Structures are given as structure tokens and as C-alpha cells.
Amino acid sequence: MRKLLPGHGASRGSALGRARVRQPHALEVAEQRIRASEVEDELTRLHAAVAAARTEMHDLRARLHGALAREVGEFLDLHALLLDDPELLHGLDDLIRKGRYGADYALRLQRDRLAAVFQDMDDAYLKSRMDDLDHVIGRIHAHLHSRSTDAEGLAGEILVSDTVAPSELAQLQAQGVVAVITSTGSTLSHSAILARSLHMPLVVGAAQALTKINDGDALIVDGETGEVVVDPSAADLRAYRQRLKDAAREQRELGRLRSKPTRTRDGIDIALHANAESREDVAQAHALGAAGIGLYRTEFLFLQRKELPDEEEQFRTYRDVVLGMSGRPVTIRTLDLGADKADRTGLALRGEENPALGLRGVRLSLAHGDVFDTQLRAILRASGYGPVRVLVPMVAVREELVQVRKRLKRLTAQLRKQGHEVAAEIPLGAMIEVPSAAICVEHFIDLVDFLSVGTNDLVQYLLAADRNNEALGELYSPLRPALLRLLEMVLSAGRAHGKQVTVCGEIAGDAAMAPILLALGLEHFSLHPSHLLELRRAIRGHDRSALMDQAGKLLKARDRTGIERWLAKAAD
């Protein structure tokens, strides 16, 4: 019987397939005691399972290539670090040695102990790491019983689950899974962002999915509206085929925009820059006519290894990006690393109580002066091959920029003395992602040449809401008056001082958000290359002057509903 289930569209696209239902993971193991003579054998069994899980994570990482290796790798690295966590491993050994518990029950007890610690934490980010812990525990448990832990999927299937980890998505797509439906989750989670990058339809928050969908049911998934049709009718199938035709026609139309200018209806040119962290991203940005690289992430050089990259390796990487853009400006963000990321180099502090508020971004770089100098030297040397800008992440106070400027001046003189070519002018910019930086931007704008607003973190810090915390999915949203007012403050300061302002968070690549950003006066967007043509089309359909005339009403909105009403009128 046909059923229509509501959800939230997290990644656009339509899919027709057979349901594969995966029930929520629960480690239900009865208490089991062992004899003293069995302790060593049980420890051996447990250690073998941990080693097998560790090898499996390594092999999965090795099967990923290019941009996916970087996008998914962070989550695989985090799970690998959990497998090496002394708190987890020593606790398991003690439960078997001293408590005389079987490995399965020891695994359950240790999982419950650590879960209690996570739940007692005030920090939403750390609470959200429970999913990672359960994922790792599940892998170990499966290997105790020689079961496969791969995210299983068959070509043409649609996975229905309570959650989906970012590390699973690429694997599922490679196996032919055509869409994913989850009963929980946020449209702004890491999984949702990755699904959009993979162009895999994803519906989250479909609360009835696990109770109303059975294995083998035929499903139609609409990743834009969030609707899921179970046992579709003939009319549903006709509508699905029409959506596919419409999507193919839309892609052909977007393809025609590759060489078109990004110009509003009233003749205002808007610059679309690309976010990148790989050669593939750079090549795509160049091919689609990006105005430059607005944000080049350097973390991947540090995250995928145990040793720090030296100056030569970094220089060659940055130089190749500059050469790849053929004279268009490249903005290189200095290391944005902290304890919230799976760092194996030893730079980030382990065990920070609140890593989102800890030693990260420019704070970490300034705390490791030698490492920071090495990176800055490599960036400065790359400037000899084309226009380069330096972007400093997580700026909170003026003093941080003063220190960075002094370092750049000293290192530039040092490199020139050593015979290296360094550009005469290397613009310095600050990432505005901490509320204090947005509020007090006038206090340090004299020290920078440009500003870049990272809305993902700015929303998180402004609303005290982690985007990966499912309980806060409705709260975490850029459609909040506080964010729009801060954006307006930063953009006004930029105009007043003649400093370019770019927005590089997720909202910059969302075509539906373009009217808001244009109304606030934004002229520089930086986004993932895969969304560039869609945003170009949206901008070409708007009259910026008319939108800016309505900015006053937008900024008077008192809540999310008011902003959504304004946006609905602007889209008409």
C-alpha cells in the first residue's frame, strides 16, 4: 500500500530503488563470566579483534582516492584514533583480567562507561562524538564474531537507517546505493555536506522511516523536498521520470553558463571564488570560470600523516595550486587544526575538555612558532608564481594579527635575502568566525587587506549550537537575526574601509540564500566548485538593487519565520 513519509531534504536529487533497512545499532550482550584459565585466551581474542578493526580502517582509507580521501579521511582517522585510545583499551583489559568478564560483555560495559562520560559533558561537540564511539565499538564487536563490518549495500538499493556516518557514504555510493534515508540527523551535518558533495540524494529526519519501511519495499526519494514514497503508484513513477528529465535539462542549461559572467539583472558583477583542498578542486574551479580560489584548506597536509610536512613539500603543493589557477588569485588559509580533528602529528592537544573553544586555528599556529614559520615561508615562496593571499583562521583579538604581520615581514625579508622570489604585495586576511571578531571588526580592520566570513563556525559560536548535535538541528541555522546583523556589520565595515569581504561558509554555495547575501551587499562568494554554476544562474536571475532596497525589512525580522517570509517574497 502506498505511503508518503515526510522528512527533510539534505542533498538534492531523486532516486528509485529497493529499501535496505538497517536497524539502530545496540550492543545487547548478556553478562558472561570466564574462568581464570580463560583470561589470556579472551584477551588474545579481544586484541585480535581490535587489530582487525584497525587494519580494516586502514584498508578502507587506502581504497579512497582524490578528493574523497581527504573529505572522508578525517572521519576514518578519528575512528582509528579511538581504536588506539588508552582509556578504551586499558579499560577493556581490566574488565577481562580483574572482572573476569567475557570480551563481548566487557565491550558492552566499557562502551556504557564511556557513554556516561560523554553524556555528562556540557559541550555539544563532544556529546556528538558518541556516534563515533558506537561505530568503533561495533567494528570491534563484529570482528569478535568474524562478521563483516563494511557498510553493506547493493546496486539500486536505498539505505534506511537511524544515522549514517560520513565515512560510510563514499563506500555506499561505490557499492551502487542510490540514496540514503535517516530517521534522525540535520541538513547541516557533516554527513549532509558530504552527501551534497557526492551528489547522493539524502533525506534526514524521516521519523517514521524505520517503522513504516520494510526490507525490499520499492521507494522513491526526493532529496529536495524530503518526501519518501513507499510502494509508489503509477502516477508517482510518471512524476519520478519527469523529475529525471527535468534534472537532465537543468544540467544542460547550467552547462551553458560555464563561460557566462556572474552578473545580476541590474548589471552588477559578482565574483564567485572556489573553496578547494585538492588538485581536482582547483582544476574544476578553473574549468568553471571561478574568479579565483577564495579558500584553500591546508589541513589535509597535516591530517593524513604522523610526521609534519616540511617546507619543500608545502611549497610545491601551494605553488601547484597557484599555477593551476593561471593568474587568478589564490587565498591560502593557514593551518586550521585543533583537538576536534583527527591529528596524528602531535600538534593538537589531546584531551582538551572543550576543543571547539580550545587551542585551534591561529592560536595553535602561534603556539608552535617553528611550524607556523615553515608554513608561512612555503606560502611566501609560492607567491613568486602568481597572486597569493594569506588567510588567518579563528581570529578573536587584534593581538593575533599583530603577531602574524610581524612574522610575515620578518620571513619575507629572510627569504629575499636567501635569494627567493617573493611577491611585492601579499594581502593578509582574517577569518571572521568568532563573534568577538565580527563585533569588534573596526578594531583590527586596519591590520588586514580583506576579510572572509566563515559562517559555519560563526553560527555555531553565535548560537552555542553544534551542527552535528541532532537535538539542536532546528536551532542551528543561518536564518537567524543575530547572524544577519553580524554579517551586515562586517560588510558595512568592509565597504567603509575599502576592504573586500567574502563569505565562504555553506550558505555561500546555497543558491536559495543568494537573495539574502545580495541584499546585504555581498559581492564576493566562495563555495565548493560543484555548486558554482547553480549559484551563477541564481545570481543572474536577481536584481541586486531591488534586494538591497529590501534589506531594512530583512534586518528587522525578529525570528527565523520572519526571515523565511522575506526570502519567499524575494524568490517570487
N, C-alpha and C positions, 0 to 999 in steps of 0.2 A: 504494500500500500504506500502511495506517495506521501512523503513527509517533507515539510520545509522547515529547516532548522536555522535560527539566526546566529550570527557570530560577528566578528569584527574583521574586515579585510585588512590584512597586514602586508600582503605582497600581491600586486595585481596579476591578472591572468585568469583564464578559465581552464578547467580540466575535467575530463570524463574518465572515470576509472572504477576499479573494484576496490572495495574497502578492505583494508588490513587493520584490524583493531588491536591495539596494544594496551592492555590494562595497566594501571599505575603500578610502579614497582613497589613491592612491600616485602621486606625480608622477614617472613614469618617462619621462625625456626624454633622447634621445641627445645627445652633445656636438655642438654646432654652432658653427662659427666664421663670422664675417662679414668682408667687406672693409671697409677704412677708409671707402670711399664710402657704405657702407650704415649706418654708425653712427647718423647723425642720424635716418634713417627708422626704425631699430629703436627708438631712444629715443622717438620720437613714438608709435610703436605701443604701447610699454610704458606711457607716460604716459596714453594714451587708455584703455587697459585699466584702469589704476588709477582714473582719473576715473570710468569707467563703473561700477566696483565701488563707489566711494564714493557715486555717485548712487543706485545700487541699494539700498544700505543705508539711505539717507535715505528713499527711496520706500517701502521695506518698513516702516520705522518709522512713516511717515505713514499707512499703511493700518491700523495698530493703534489701537484706541480704549480708553478707560476703563482698567480695572484691568490689562488685558493690556499696554497701552502702558507701564505702569510696571513690571510684572513682567518682561516680555521686553526692555524698553528698555535695561536695564543691560547686557545681553549685546550688543545691537546697538551700543550706544555704545562698548563695549570694542573691538569689531571695527573700528568707524570710527576709533578712536584708533590702532589698529595700522596702518591704511591711511595714517595721517599720520606714522608713526614714522620719523624721520630715519635711524635705524640700518638699517631695511629699505630705504627708498627710495634713500639715497645709495649703499648697497652695491650695489644693482641697477644704478644708473647707472655706477658704477665698473667693474663687471664687463663692461658693454657697451662703455664708452669705452676702458678700458685692456686688458681681456682679449679684446676683440673677440668676445664670445660673443653668440649669438642671445638674444632676450628669454626664450624658453622655458627654455633651459639656464641662463641667468643666474638665473632664478626658482628653478630647482631648486637651484643652488649656494648661493644666499643662504638658501633655506629650510634646507638641510642645515647651513650655518654656524650659523644661529641655533638650530637644534635641538640642536646640540652644546653650545651655551652653556646652553640650558635644562636639558639632561640632566646637566650638571656641577654644577648648583646643588644645595645641600643642602636648600633649602626646598621642601617638598612642594607648597605652593600654586603657586609659580612653575613648577614642573615641569608641573603640571596645565594651565598656560596653553598648552602645546604644541597642544592641540586647537584653541584659538582661532587660533593662528598658521596651522595647516594649513587651517582654514576660510577664512581671509582669502587665503592663497596660492591655494587652489582657486578662489576667486572671480576673482582676477586672471587666473589661467591660462585659465579658461573664457572670459573676455572677450577674451583674446588671439585666441581662435578663434571668437568670436561665438556661444558656446554659452550656453544658459540656465543660470543658477546657482540658480534657485529650487528649494527642496525640493519635488520633484515627487511628486504623489500624485493618485489618482483616487478618486472616491466609492466606498466599500465596500472599499478596499484596506487591507492591514496592512503597514506598512513593516518590513522585516527588514534590519538594518544592524549594523555593529560598534558604533557610538555614535550618539547623537542629541543635537544641541546644543539648549539651552533656546530659542534664537532660532528654531528650526525648528518647535517643537511647535505653536504657535498657527497658524502658516501651514499645517501639515499638517492640523490639525483643520478649518480653514476650507475646505480642498480636499476634505474628506469622508473623509480617512483615519480609520479607526475604532479602530486600536490600533497600538502600536509594540513590536517585539521587538528587543533588542540583545544581542549576544554577550558584551559586557562591561558594566561600569557598576556603580553602587552604588544601593541602595534609598534612600540618604540624600543623593544628589547633587542639584544644583540642578535638573537635568532631571526627576528623580523628583518633587521637591517641586512643580514647576510642573505636571507631568502630573496630580498629585492635585488641584491647584487647578482644572485644566481638566476634571477627571473623565474623563480619557482613559486607558483601560487600558494599562499599560506593564509589560512583563516584561524584566528585565535579567539579565545573567549567564547567558543561554541559550547555553552554549559551542558547542553543535552546530548552532545555527540556520543559520549561513552555509553549512555543508557538507551539511546534511540537508534544507534547504528550497529549492525551486526556484521561479522566477517562475511565477505562475499557480496554484500549489498552493492548495487550499482549507485554511484554518486556523481553528481555534477557540483563542482566547486567554483564559486565566483570569488576570486581573491580581491576584487574591488569592493563589492557590496557586502561581502562576508556571508552571503547566503549559501547554504548547502541543501541540495535537493537529494533526498533518498528515494530510490526506485522511481526515476523520472518518467514522466508521461511522454507521449509522442510530441506534445506541444513544447515540453521542456527540451527535448532533443533538437527540435527545429530551432528553438531560440538559442541553444548552445552552438549549433552550426553557424547561425547567423553572427553570433559574437566572434567566432573564429574568423569569419570572412571580414568582419569589421576591423578586427585587430590586425589582420594581414594588410588591409587597405591603409590603416593608420601607420603601419611601419613603412609602407611605400611612400606615404606623404611625408613622414618625418625624414626619410632618406633624402628628399629633395631639399631639405633645409641645411644640409651639410655646408653648402657654400653661401648661404644667405646670411645677411647681417642680423645681429640681435638688436632690433630697433623697434621701439614702441610705435603705436599708431600715430602718435603726435610727433614722431621724428627724433626721439631721444635714444641715443646709442647706449646700450647696456653691455658691460663686459662680463663674459662668462669664463671663469677660470676653472681649472680642474683640480680636484684632490687626487693625490697619487701616492703610491708607495712601491711601485714596481715598473719595470720597463714596459710591460703590457699596458699599464695605465697611461704611461707617458705617450706611447705610440697611438693609443686610442684617442687621447686628448688632442694630439697633433692632427690626426686624421679628421676629427670632427670640428676642427676650427676653434679650439679653445684659445682664449686670449693669452693664456699662459698657465703655469702651474701655481695655483693660489695657496696650496698647502702640500708640501712634500714631507711625508712622515718618515722619520729616520729610525724609529724604534726597532723595525724588523732586523736591522743590522746587529742589534744587541740581544734580541729576544731568542734567537734561534741558535744560541751557542753558549759555551761555558767560558770562553775567553773573550776579552774585549777586542773589537776591531781596531786595527792600528790606523795611523793617519793615511797611509798609502791606499789602503782598501777603501776607506771612506772617501778620499779624494776621487778615486776612479769612479765610484758609484755616483757621487754628486756631479762630477764632470760629464758623465754619460747622460744624466738627466738634462743638463744644460744643453749639451749637443743635440739631444733628441728633440728639443723644442725649437731649434733653428732660429735663435734670436729672440724668441718670446720670453718674457721674464719668468724666472723660477723662484718661488718662495720656499726656502728650506727651513722647516721648523726644527729647532734644536731638540735634543732628546727629551721626550715626554714620557718618562718612565717613573714608576713608583711601586710600592709594595702591593698595589692592586693588580699588577700584571705579573705574568709568569717569567720572572727574571732569573736566569741561571748564572749571570756574570758576577753576582755578589754585590752589585752596586746598590740595589734597593734593600732597605732594611727589612728583615724578616720579623714577623710577629708584631707589627705596628697595630695598636688597638683600633685605630681608625685610619686606614690607608688613604681613603678619599680626602682626608684632611691632613695627611702626613707629609713626609719628605718626598715630594714628587715634582716633576716639571723643572722649572728653573731653580727651585730650591735644591733639588738633588744635584743638578749640574754645578751650582756654586759650592756645594759641599764637597764635590770631587773636582777640584780645580784642574788637576792634570788631565782628567778625562775630558772636561769641558774645553780646555785649551786645544787638545788634539782634534776635537770635532770642529771647533771654530777655525783652526788652521786649514783643515781639509775644505771647509766651505769657502774660505777666503781664496784658496788656490783655485777652486773651481770657477770663481768669478772671472778669472782670466780668459775663460772660454765663452762667456756670454753673460747677459744680465742676471744677477743673483740678488735676492733679498733674504735677510736673516729674520726669522720669526721666533720670538721667545715665548714659550708656553707658561701658563699658570702664574702670570704676573699678578702680584697682590699689592705691592708697595713700590714707591718711587726708587728706593734704595737699590732694589734688584736691578733696575735698568741702568742706574749709575754704574754699578759694578760691571755689567755686560759691556757698556760703552767703553769703559777703561780697558777691558780685556781686548776688545776689537781694535782699539787704537794701538795698544802695545803689540799685538800679534801681527797687525798689518805692517808696522814698521819693521818688525823682526823678519817677516817673510820677504819683504822688499830688499832688506839688507842681505838676505841669503840668495837673492837673485830670482825669486819667484815673481811672476806677473800677477798683480792684484788690481782689480778694477779701481778706478779713481773714486767712484761713489758706490757704496754698498748700503742700501737703505736698511734700517733697523725697524722692526715692528714688534708690537706687543699683542699677545693673545688676550682678549677680553673674555674671560670665562669665570672669573671670580667677582662676585658682586661689588667688592670694595674697589676693584679696578674700574668698573663701569661707573660707579657713583663718583669716584674721585679722578676721572679721566683727565679733567682740566689740570690736575696737579702734576701730571707727568707727560702730557702730550708734547711738551717742548723737547723731550728726550727721544721721541720716536719720529719716524718718517711716514709710518702708516699704522693702521690698526686692523686687527682681524678678530671678529667676534665668533667664539666657539659656543654656539647655542646649546649643544648637548649638555656640557658641564654647567653652563650658566643656568639653565633651567633646573638642573639637579641641585645646585647650591642655593639658588634663589628660593626654591620651594621646599628644600630639605626633603626631597623625594627621589629615591633611586629608581631609574627607569627599568631596572631588572627585578624590582620588587612587585610581584603581581598584585599585591594588596593595594598598591599605590598607582595602578595603571591609569585610573581616571584623573588622579591629581597631577601626575607628570605629563605636562602638555605645554607646548609653546603658545597655545591660545590662552594666555593668562595676561591680565592687565599689567602686572608687575614687569613681565619680560618686555612687553611692547614699550613701556615707559623707559626702561633702561636702554633698549635699542634706540629709541628716539633721542635720548640724552647723548649716546655715543655718536650717532650720526650727525647730530647738531654740532657737537664739539669738533668733529672732523671737518665739517663744512666751514665752521668759524675760523679754523686754523689752517685750512687748505691741506688737510691730511686725508689720504684715501682710506676709506673704511670698507672692508669686505666682510661678508657673513659666510662662514664656511661650515656651519653645523648642518644637521639633517634637513632643517627647514629650507636651506638654500636650494636643495635639489628637489623640493616638493613643489610641483607646478601649481598645486592648489593654494600654496602660501604666497605665490608671487604677487598677488594684488596687495597684500599687507606690506610686504617689503618694499614694493614700488611706492606705495602711499607714504611710507616713512622716509622716502628719498634715497633708498639704496641704489647704487649704480654698479656695484661690483659683487658678483656672486661667485662662490667657489663650491663645486659639487663633484660627485662621482661622475666620470665621463659617460657612464651608461644612461644618465638622466639628462644629458646636456641638450639633446635635440628636442626632447619633450618640453623642457623649460624654455628653450628658444621659441618654440611655437606659442607657448602660453604668453610670453612677454610681448611677442609681435601682435597679439590679439588685444592688448590693453592700451588705454590712453593714460599715460603716467600723470599728466597734468590734472586730469579729472579725478584720478585716485588721490593725488596729493591734496586736492581741494576737500576731500572727504576725510583726511587724516585726523582732523579735530574730533569728528564724531567717533572715529575708531579709538582714539586715546581716551575718550570719555566713557567707554564701555566699562562696566563695573564688574563683569564676570565673563566666564567663558561663553555663556549663551549669547551675551551681547556681541562678543567678537564674532561668533559664528553667524549671527544675523547680519552683521556688517559684511562679512565675507560672502554670504549667499547673495546679497544685493550686488556686490562688486562683480560676481561671476555671471550675473544676468546680462 
